[in-house]
Structure formats: C-alpha cells, structure tokens
Amino acid sequence: MSAPSLFGPEEAPAAPPASAGSEPTTLYRKYRPQSFDDRDLVGQEPIVRTLRNAIRLDRVAHAYLFCGPRGTGKTTTARILARAVNCLDPDPDRRPCNACANCEAIARGATTDIVEIDAASNRGIDDIRDLRERVKYAPSQLRVKFYIVDEAHQITGAAANAFLKTLEEPPVHTRFVLATTDPEELLPTIVSRCQRFDFRRIGSDAMVGRLRDIAEREQIAIDDAALQMVARHATGSLRDGLGLLDQLALLDAGTASATVTADDVRALLGLSRLDRVAGIVRGVADHDVAAALEVVNAAIEQGEDPRQLNRQLVALLRQLLHRRAGATSDLDEATAALADRFELTQLADLARRFGELDFSIRHAPYPALPLEVAVVEACLSDTAAPRRNEIAPDRPNEPAQANRPRPTRPTPTDEAERPPTTRLRDRIRNPAGADTDSTPAVRPSGRPTPAAGPSAVETRAVAAPAPSREEPVLQAPTRPAPTAHNGTEGITVEQLAELWPRIRQDVKAVNRRVEALLSEADPAFVVAGTVTIATPYPFHRDKLNTDDVRAVVESVVGRLTRQSVRITCVLREEVDRLAPGDPPVASHAPVRGGAPRETDVDPAPAIVEESTEGYELAAADLDEARLRAAMNIFDAEPIDES
C-alpha cells in the first residue's frame, strides 16, 4: 500500500505541542491550556463541566462537534479531552494529570494514536477512504485512539457522505472530534451524529484575568486600562489577545521600568481616543458638520486608520444605543449623556449607517472619504436631530440646536412641479430617448401623475379609428399600487432603479460573477413583495433564478431597502405579459439588448414612429456591455498593444 495522503506514515509522530521540545517564543503557544482547570482553560465553564462529568462517569461519546469563533479553545479542548480519556490517574477528577506515561507521551508527540487532520488540505474522497481504512486498526499504545479533524466544514460533499457510516458507528477504541468555525456548512447528517458544543467568545473579565496572569509570569508591566483595551480589541479571541500582548511586550523591551499604557495600545493599533469618537457623535447631534469633520481630519492627520476610527465610532454608537434603551454600559457619565440627545430609532439608524462603511473604506481610493461623506450625511439628516428645546450639556453658551435651520424636504407638490427626468425604466422601454414633456412625474408614493396635456390613452383614442360594435373597446387601466407583503410596503420600481448602481456595487463585493449578470438586468416591476428584474438573454435569466445567485441579490436588496424581498428574473419580452395591471404599450421602440417589440395594440402611424438611430445606439451599448460582462466574469483586462 502506498503512503497515505491523509496524515503521513503510521509511524510518523504528530507535531509536538507547545510544552514539548524547544521553548516556544509566542505567548499563545507557550501558555496553551494543558488541563481543565478554571485558571487554565477560561471562558468555557459549561463545556468544561460537561466533559469532566463525562470522563468521571465513563460516558465519553464516540463523536463530538466543537464549533465557535476563532481563538476560543476548540482544538485545545479536543487535545485536553484526548489526554484525559487516556490518562492513567486513578482519580477521574484529576485527569489529565500530565504526569503519567500516557500524558507525557501525548505531550511529547511520541504516540501515533492521537491524529490531527487538517480538513482544509485533506478534504477529498480519497483522504476519507484512507481514514476509514485506518480507523479499523486498534491503538498501538494508548487505550483510545483520537482523530481530531480541524476545519471540518472544508470536507467536500462526497467525502462527507463517505464519512457518515464511520462517524456513526466507529470501533469501540476510536473517538472523533470535529472542530469548525462554520457549523452551518456541515451536512445535517454529520451534525446529528455528534454531540455538539458551541464555544462562546471569551468575556472581557475572563480575558483580562488571563492576560494579567500571563503578564505577571512574563514580567510584563502593563496597566489595567491597557489590558481592557487589548481585551476589547481581541473581540473574544484569547489567541488574538495573547498575540497583541506579545507585541506590546516588545514595544519598550529596552527600557527597564517601562509600563505599557492605553496610549501605547492606541499607537500600536492606530486607534482613536474615546473623546475623539465622542466628538464626532457630538457634532452629529449638533448638526455641526465643521466640528465633526475637524475631528475626523485631526485623527487622519495623526496617522490613525479610518477603518479603526469607524469601528470605534460604531462601538460607541452601540453602547449609546444600549444606554438609551435602558441597558447598562461602561461609559463615563459625560459620554453616556450623549445618548439622551438622540431617540432610540435615531441611534439605531446611525449605527446601521456607519456599520456598512467598512467595505467602502477598505476599497476606496481615498480611505477617509466614505467616512467623511457619511458624517456629513448624518449631520444634515433628520436622524441626527436633537430633542426639541434641548440645549447641549457640554456647550451651555450656545442656543438650543433645535432652533437651527435644517434642510427642508421637498413636498409632494414640489415633486410634481419639478421638471420630469427620464427614469431607468423608461430608458429600458425606449432606449432611443423619449420626449421629456410627456414623461410623467413621480410622486413620493411611487404612483405616476399624468403629464400636462392629453394622455397617451386619450391620444390613441383620437388617432385610432373607432372600433366596431362587435369589437370590445380596449382600455388601459392604471397599474394598482403594490400590495404590502413581507414588509415591502412603499418599495417602487423607481426607487429600485435609483438604487440599482449601489445594488450592483454591493453585489460585486460579494460575488463578481453575479454582478456581471446584473449588468444586463434592470428592475421591471414590484408586486406582492416580489421584485421582478428583466434581462435580454435566457442565460442571464436562468443564472439569476438559481437559488445561490438569487440569495445573494435578495440579501443585498433587502439590506439596502431595509425590507424583506424576493427576486425573480424574466426576459424583457415577457415583462408586459407578466406585469399585473400594466397598460398596453403602444410603441415599437426597441428594448435595450433586443429586437423591436410588437404589442397587442396597433399604434397610430402619426403618433408612434420607429427610431432606427436609437436602435443602433442600443446595439452599440449592448456590445460594450457584453464585453464588460465577459471581462468581469473571467477577471480579464484589455491588452495595450501600443
């Protein structure tokens, strides 16, 4: 039999842990927990208690599923469990003792009965077949053989199906532990065969205690404020916290009495002070664009990262949101007083607005610009309006901010009086361009208002010959307002058309190939909670109607419209037939990307004319769009032949 592809020759020992061999240089390896002691394995007390009772009662399951965020101790707990099951100490409560022959052999990596498999690189059907063959053999040294499968969600579908029977009924001398950060990617049949333990993020108090203990052992002088900031930045991952503590220990290594402070942590991470972030919130509450931008610009000029500044701003808005809702927070009184200047819904809207900036800041040509634009919009919107007749507590000499003039919103009358503009939907139906005088204006509710002069229906009635008595008179009913469904009340196709460039941009951030499909699609109509988009090609329609592609588009549209929607795609020639209540279109104007479309009503020759020039322009645009879509799908770039 050839050498196995899964984990090497049988006699090759596993990689030695942190406690064996040469002394590790990184803190997270040097202080990797070696027992179930509360001071060693912190933050997972319910899981530790359950596993200890299973060892005490000799009821260790045949398969476990450890899932949770990174750095929370999944693989470490699996190693401790394997050591405890094979420990020779007569007292079950003391296992693992880390002193018997089996514990020392596992610690040195001198046994082949503890096998760790990286499923990210050994995920195929051949690797699982090799594993099934090896499971049959009894352990060579220990009492129980353990297979620890890390990143188990990376196993392919065929390999997972081949693994099912072995996982459900392994030999009595074999145990499995599957560790993963994404349990939803695993087959439900695999999850049902395991005892599942969800590892939670390590709390701030537990992490600070563990970091302080390790800092004292390593003789690292660090104050409590710095430890609190390290714990917050680690976001529940002890490995990240220890990695940051390792960096801070080298910050002033050459100084004998140097103490790591919170300012050192800010300098290392590029974080802003809390008073700066509070200054941005204060400027938003005061509608003071200059003051808010001045704080942002000062932070950027001092070399601070815009993404970190935005994340801290979101964190502060989250704490203010909790404070305004009546929950407890660890903010000081001066900062917590900002919560009283906003309503709860306003804080929620601000947190959502700035929480969506991370991707834009990361990919912007000037990283600070998306943050500055969001600050300006927040200051000028009604979201940031302070409470009526209230004076800012930190600026007693200024008049009440409620009296400051605010930007006026256009009334429905103003909307109707504005000169009409050509909407995206109109350009779809008539790419050659239409007379702007006949384009109906749109009210805020999304229902079109008739333009000045006789309507299109009346014009057709005058120009067309009178129908005979046997032929019914064809009327053009007005499309009814969309029915409220799944929270989609108020969404109109005009609003979707205005959002369409941003929808494509956000979809591109998730999947470039889906965005390439959307480049040839446009919103057609919205009825009963379903957004119908039109495309000229059956290939695009079929792809956009698949479950995975539709889920991507639905999630982006739902996030931008803040409502639950469903997406379906049809061909452009099917739009008029499928749109409920749509008036018959008396036009031969070519649809972008397709041939001229005939309708059920013959238009009057004196009123409707074919536009060959518009058709040629549409064909040229189509060729360019096809080329652009192909370049996006294949990630290609044009070749400069000069």
DOMARKOL-528209 format. One record per residue (C-alpha): x, y, z. Coordinates in steps of 0.1 Angstrom, whole numbers, padded with zeros to 4 digits, always signed. Example, Ala and Ser with C-alpha at 12.3 -4.5 7.8 and 13.67 -1.06 7.14 Angstrom:
<pts>
+0123-0045+0078/+0137-0011+0071/
</pts>
This chain:
<pts>
+0000+0000+0000/+0013+0034-0009/+0020+0061+0016/-0013+0076+0027/-0023+0111+0016/-0042+0120+0047/-0017+0123+0076/+0015+0106+0066/+0031+0072+0075/+0017+0054+0105/+0050+0056+0124/+0054+0094+0119/+0046+0111+0152/+0023+0141+0154/+0037+0175+0157/+0048+0182+0193/+0027+0205+0213/+0038+0238+0228/+0051+0222+0260/+0075+0198+0244/+0108+0203+0228/+0123+0238+0225/+0106+0266+0244/+0080+0284+0222/+0086+0321+0215/+0049+0331+0211/+0028+0335+0242/-0003+0318+0228/+0017+0286+0222/+0037+0288+0254/+0006+0292+0275/-0018+0269+0257/-0040+0253+0283/-0030+0218+0294/-0058+0208+0317/-0095+0215+0325/-0085+0238+0354/-0106+0270+0356/-0075+0291+0357/-0061+0274+0326/-0090+0269+0303/-0110+0301+0308/-0143+0313+0294/-0159+0279+0286/-0172+0267+0320/-0204+0249+0309/-0184+0229+0283/-0156+0220+0308/-0181+0209+0334/-0199+0186+0309/-0167+0170+0296/-0154+0164+0332/-0186+0147+0341/-0184+0125+0310/-0149+0114+0320/-0159+0108+0356/-0189+0087+0346/-0170+0070+0317/-0196+0082+0292/-0174+0098+0266/-0193+0100+0233/-0180+0085+0201/-0180+0118+0182/-0180+0155+0193/-0186+0187+0173/-0167+0217+0187/-0179+0249+0169/-0174+0286+0176/-0153+0316+0167/-0116+0315+0162/-0093+0316+0193/-0119+0303+0217/-0102+0269+0225/-0118+0243+0203/-0087+0224+0192/-0071+0229+0226/-0101+0214+0243/-0100+0184+0219/-0064+0178+0229/-0071+0180+0266/-0101+0156+0261/-0079+0131+0243/-0053+0133+0271/-0079+0130+0298/-0095+0099+0283/-0062+0081+0281/-0048+0093+0314/-0038+0066+0339/-0045+0085+0371/-0070+0065+0392/-0089+0097+0403/-0111+0107+0374/-0114+0143+0387/-0076+0148+0383/-0075+0137+0347/-0055+0147+0328/-0027+0146+0354/+0001+0155+0328/+0024+0132+0348/+0016+0096+0338/+0032+0078+0309/+0003+0083+0286/+0000+0121+0293/+0038+0125+0288/+0037+0105+0255/+0009+0127+0242/+0027+0158+0253/+0059+0148+0235/+0041+0137+0204/+0056+0102+0209/+0024+0083+0201/+0005+0078+0168/-0028+0072+0184/-0037+0110+0186/-0041+0121+0150/-0048+0157+0140/-0062+0161+0105/-0063+0195+0087/-0095+0192+0066/-0087+0223+0047/-0059+0205+0028/-0072+0169+0032/-0108+0172+0022/-0113+0148-0007/-0129+0114-0011/-0095+0097-0013/-0085+0112+0021/-0117+0100+0038/-0113+0065+0023/-0078+0064+0037/-0092+0075+0071/-0118+0047+0070/-0091+0021+0065/-0070+0033+0094/-0099+0036+0118/-0102-0002+0118/-0068-0008+0135/-0066-0008+0173/-0044+0018+0191/-0008+0008+0194/+0000+0024+0228/-0030+0042+0243/-0064+0029+0254/-0084+0050+0229/-0074+0064+0196/-0085+0100+0189/-0090+0117+0155/-0092+0155+0157/-0105+0169+0124/-0098+0207+0123/-0118+0230+0099/-0142+0201+0094/-0166+0222+0073/-0140+0222+0045/-0147+0185+0037/-0163+0181+0003/-0199+0168+0000/-0189+0134-0015/-0162+0129+0012/-0187+0138+0039/-0212+0113+0027/-0185+0086+0027/-0176+0096+0062/-0211+0092+0076/-0212+0055+0085/-0177+0055+0101/-0187+0086+0121/-0219+0070+0133/-0205+0036+0142/-0168+0038+0148/-0149+0010+0165/-0151+0009+0203/-0114+0021+0206/-0119+0052+0184/-0132+0087+0191/-0137+0116+0168/-0137+0154+0175/-0147+0177+0147/-0137+0214+0151/-0151+0241+0129/-0158+0278+0128/-0188+0274+0104/-0210+0245+0115/-0238+0255+0091/-0216+0243+0062/-0216+0208+0076/-0241+0182+0065/-0270+0179+0089/-0265+0142+0089/-0230+0147+0103/-0241+0172+0129/-0268+0147+0141/-0242+0120+0147/-0221+0142+0171/-0225+0158+0205/-0224+0195+0197/-0207+0221+0219/-0209+0257+0209/-0178+0276+0222/-0187+0312+0230/-0165+0343+0228/-0144+0347+0259/-0158+0375+0281/-0139+0407+0289/-0134+0399+0326/-0122+0364+0320/-0098+0375+0292/-0084+0404+0313/-0077+0380+0342/-0060+0355+0319/-0039+0383+0303/-0029+0397+0336/-0018+0363+0349/+0004+0357+0318/+0018+0392+0320/+0028+0386+0356/+0045+0354+0347/+0064+0370+0318/+0072+0401+0340/+0054+0424+0315/+0044+0457+0332/+0010+0467+0318/-0018+0488+0334/-0054+0477+0337/-0066+0503+0311/-0043+0488+0285/-0055+0453+0294/-0091+0463+0290/-0083+0478+0256/-0065+0447+0245/-0095+0426+0256/-0119+0448+0237/-0098+0447+0205/-0095+0408+0207/-0133+0406+0205/-0135+0373+0224/-0105+0356+0209/-0079+0348+0235/-0053+0339+0209/-0057+0374+0194/-0053+0389+0228/-0022+0370+0236/-0007+0379+0202/-0013+0416+0209/+0002+0412+0244/+0032+0396+0228/+0037+0427+0206/+0032+0451+0235/+0059+0433+0255/+0084+0442+0228/+0073+0478+0225/+0096+0491+0252/+0117+0460+0258/+0149+0480+0262/+0135+0502+0290/+0139+0488+0325/+0109+0504+0342/+0086+0509+0312/+0049+0503+0317/+0026+0496+0288/-0003+0521+0289/-0035+0526+0270/-0018+0552+0248/+0008+0525+0237/-0021+0502+0227/-0037+0530+0207/-0004+0538+0190/+0002+0502+0181/-0033+0496+0168/-0039+0530+0152/-0069+0536+0175/-0085+0570+0183/-0092+0582+0218/-0127+0579+0231/-0130+0617+0233/-0124+0620+0196/-0151+0595+0187/-0174+0612+0212/-0166+0645+0194/-0179+0630+0161/-0211+0620+0178/-0214+0654+0194/-0210+0671+0161/-0237+0648+0146/-0261+0657+0174/-0254+0694+0170/-0257+0693+0131/-0222+0708+0132/-0206+0695+0100/-0174+0715+0105/-0168+0703+0141/-0174+0666+0131/-0152+0668+0101/-0125+0686+0121/-0123+0656+0145/-0121+0631+0116/-0094+0651+0098/-0074+0655+0130/-0074+0618+0136/-0064+0610+0099/-0036+0636+0100/-0021+0619+0130/-0019+0587+0111/-0049+0568+0125/-0066+0542+0104/-0100+0553+0091/-0114+0518+0094/-0104+0516+0131/-0119+0551+0137/-0151+0540+0121/-0152+0507+0141/-0147+0527+0173/-0175+0550+0162/-0198+0521+0156/-0188+0506+0190/-0197+0539+0208/-0230+0542+0189/-0238+0506+0200/-0231+0515+0237/-0252+0546+0234/-0279+0525+0218/-0279+0502+0249/-0278+0532+0272/-0307+0548+0255/-0327+0516+0257/-0321+0514+0294/-0293+0487+0295/-0261+0491+0314/-0229+0503+0298/-0193+0510+0310/-0193+0546+0296/-0184+0575+0318/-0212+0600+0326/-0201+0627+0302/-0200+0603+0273/-0232+0585+0283/-0251+0618+0284/-0249+0619+0246/-0275+0591+0245/-0301+0614+0258/-0297+0637+0228/-0310+0610+0204/-0341+0589+0201/-0336+0552+0201/-0345+0548+0164/-0320+0576+0155/-0292+0558+0173/-0302+0526+0155/-0301+0543+0121/-0267+0559+0128/-0253+0526+0139/-0266+0509+0108/-0253+0538+0086/-0217+0537+0099/-0217+0499+0103/-0220+0495+0065/-0189+0516+0057/-0161+0490+0064/-0160+0476+0029/-0163+0511+0013/-0134+0524+0034/-0112+0494+0026/-0117+0497-0012/-0120+0535-0016/-0091+0553-0034/-0091+0578-0005/-0100+0557+0026/-0112+0586+0047/-0136+0599+0021/-0165+0574+0027/-0163+0581+0065/-0164+0619+0059/-0193+0616+0035/-0213+0595+0060/-0205+0620+0087/-0218+0649+0065/-0250+0630+0056/-0256+0621+0093/-0252+0657+0103/-0276+0670+0077/-0303+0643+0081/-0332+0643+0104/-0317+0612+0120/-0293+0634+0139/-0319+0659+0151/-0315+0666+0188/-0345+0666+0211/-0367+0696+0209/-0359+0727+0230/-0329+0710+0244/-0295+0726+0250/-0263+0706+0246/-0250+0699+0282/-0214+0703+0271/-0220+0737+0253/-0241+0758+0277/-0234+0791+0259/-0248+0781+0226/-0285+0785+0217/-0308+0754+0215/-0299+0734+0185/-0335+0727+0177/-0338+0763+0165/-0310+0759+0139/-0324+0759+0104/-0325+0725+0089/-0325+0713+0053/-0361+0713+0040/-0376+0682+0025/-0394+0686-0008/-0432+0684-0005/-0453+0663-0029/-0463+0695-0047/-0427+0704-0052/-0420+0669-0066/-0449+0673-0091/-0437+0707-0102/-0401+0696-0108/-0391+0691-0145/-0396+0654-0152/-0365+0632-0157/-0360+0600-0177/-0361+0571-0153/-0341+0539-0158/-0373+0520-0165/-0381+0545-0193/-0347+0540-0208/-0353+0503-0208/-0386+0506-0228/-0373+0534-0251/-0335+0535-0254/-0337+0560-0282/-0350+0586-0258/-0385+0599-0252/-0399+0634-0252/-0393+0647-0217/-0425+0667-0219/-0445+0635-0220/-0426+0618-0192/-0448+0615-0161/-0435+0629-0129/-0434+0605-0099/-0449+0613-0066/-0431+0601-0034/-0456+0573-0031/-0443+0559-0064/-0475+0564-0084/-0471+0584-0117/-0491+0616-0122/-0504+0625-0156/-0483+0650-0175/-0498+0682-0189/-0519+0678-0219/-0538+0648-0232/-0528+0615-0220/-0513+0587-0242/-0546+0568-0239/-0566+0598-0250/-0543+0604-0279/-0546+0569-0291/-0584+0571-0288/-0585+0602-0310/-0560+0590-0336/-0572+0554-0339/-0603+0545-0359/-0635+0540-0339/-0640+0503-0331/-0670+0484-0344/-0698+0473-0322/-0686+0437-0323/-0651+0446-0311/-0647+0455-0274/-0631+0488-0266/-0596+0483-0252/-0590+0503-0221/-0556+0509-0204/-0561+0506-0167/-0537+0522-0143/-0514+0498-0125/-0526+0493-0090/-0503+0502-0061/-0481+0473-0049/-0497+0451-0022/-0479+0452+0011/-0462+0419+0016/-0433+0408+0038/-0427+0444+0048/-0422+0457+0013/-0448+0484+0015/-0436+0516-0002/-0409+0500-0025/-0414+0511-0060/-0396+0502-0092/-0384+0539-0095/-0367+0536-0061/-0351+0504-0071/-0339+0520-0103/-0322+0547-0084/-0306+0522-0060/-0295+0499-0089/-0259+0512-0092/-0253+0507-0055/-0270+0473-0055/-0246+0462-0083/-0216+0476-0063/-0226+0457-0031/-0233+0425-0051/-0198+0429-0067/-0183+0430-0032/-0199+0396-0025/-0196+0379-0059/-0182+0395-0091/-0198+0369-0114/-0233+0377-0100/-0226+0414-0106/-0217+0407-0142/-0251+0391-0147/-0268+0421-0132/-0250+0444-0157/-0275+0432-0183/-0306+0433-0160/-0328+0461-0147/-0358+0462-0123/-0391+0459-0141/-0419+0459-0115/-0426+0452-0078/-0458+0433-0069/-0467+0415-0036/-0432+0415-0021/-0415+0402-0053/-0391+0423-0073/-0390+0412-0109/-0360+0421-0130/-0357+0419-0167/-0328+0407-0188/-0325+0402-0226/-0308+0367-0225/-0321+0333-0214/-0286+0325-0200/-0287+0355-0176/-0323+0347-0166/-0315+0311-0158/-0285+0320-0138/-0302+0348-0118/-0331+0324-0109/-0308+0298-0093/-0310+0296-0055/-0275+0307-0047/-0274+0337-0070/-0309+0348-0061/-0300+0346-0024/-0270+0370-0029/-0292+0395-0047/-0320+0392-0022/-0297+0398+0007/-0282+0430-0009/-0316+0444-0020/-0331+0436+0014/-0303+0453+0033/-0304+0485+0011/-0342+0488+0012/-0343+0475+0048/-0372+0452+0039/-0376+0416+0031/-0379+0410-0007/-0379+0381-0032/-0362+0383-0065/-0372+0367-0098/-0359+0373-0133/-0377+0372-0166/-0369+0380-0202/-0376+0416-0214/-0402+0405-0239/-0421+0388-0211/-0424+0420-0189/-0456+0434-0204/-0473+0400-0203/-0464+0393-0167/-0468+0428-0152/-0502+0428-0135/-0524+0457-0145/-0498+0471-0169/-0514+0492-0197/-0507+0481-0232/-0476+0497-0246/-0483+0513-0280/-0447+0515-0291/-0423+0499-0315/-0394+0514-0297/-0366+0487-0293/-0358+0474-0259/-0322+0476-0249/-0305+0444-0259/-0333+0431-0281/-0353+0435-0313/-0383+0459-0316/-0413+0446-0296/-0448+0443-0311/-0478+0448-0288/-0514+0439-0289/-0525+0474-0299/-0515+0488-0332/-0503+0523-0327/-0513+0552-0349/-0487+0559-0375/-0489+0596-0369/-0481+0593-0332/-0456+0565-0329/-0425+0563-0351/-0397+0538-0352/-0363+0551-0343/-0336+0534-0362/-0310+0557-0347/-0319+0547-0312/-0317+0511-0322/-0282+0515-0335/-0272+0533-0303/-0287+0505-0282/-0268+0478-0302/-0235+0497-0296/-0243+0499-0259/-0251+0463-0258/-0218+0452-0274/-0199+0473-0249/-0220+0458-0220/-0213+0423-0233/-0176+0429-0234/-0177+0444-0199/-0196+0415-0185/-0172+0389-0201/-0142+0408-0186/-0159+0407-0151/-0167+0370-0154/-0132+0359-0165/-0114+0386-0145/-0097+0398-0177/-0080+0431-0186/-0076+0447-0220/-0042+0444-0236/-0024+0476-0246/-0009+0469-0280/+0008+0503-0282/
</pts>
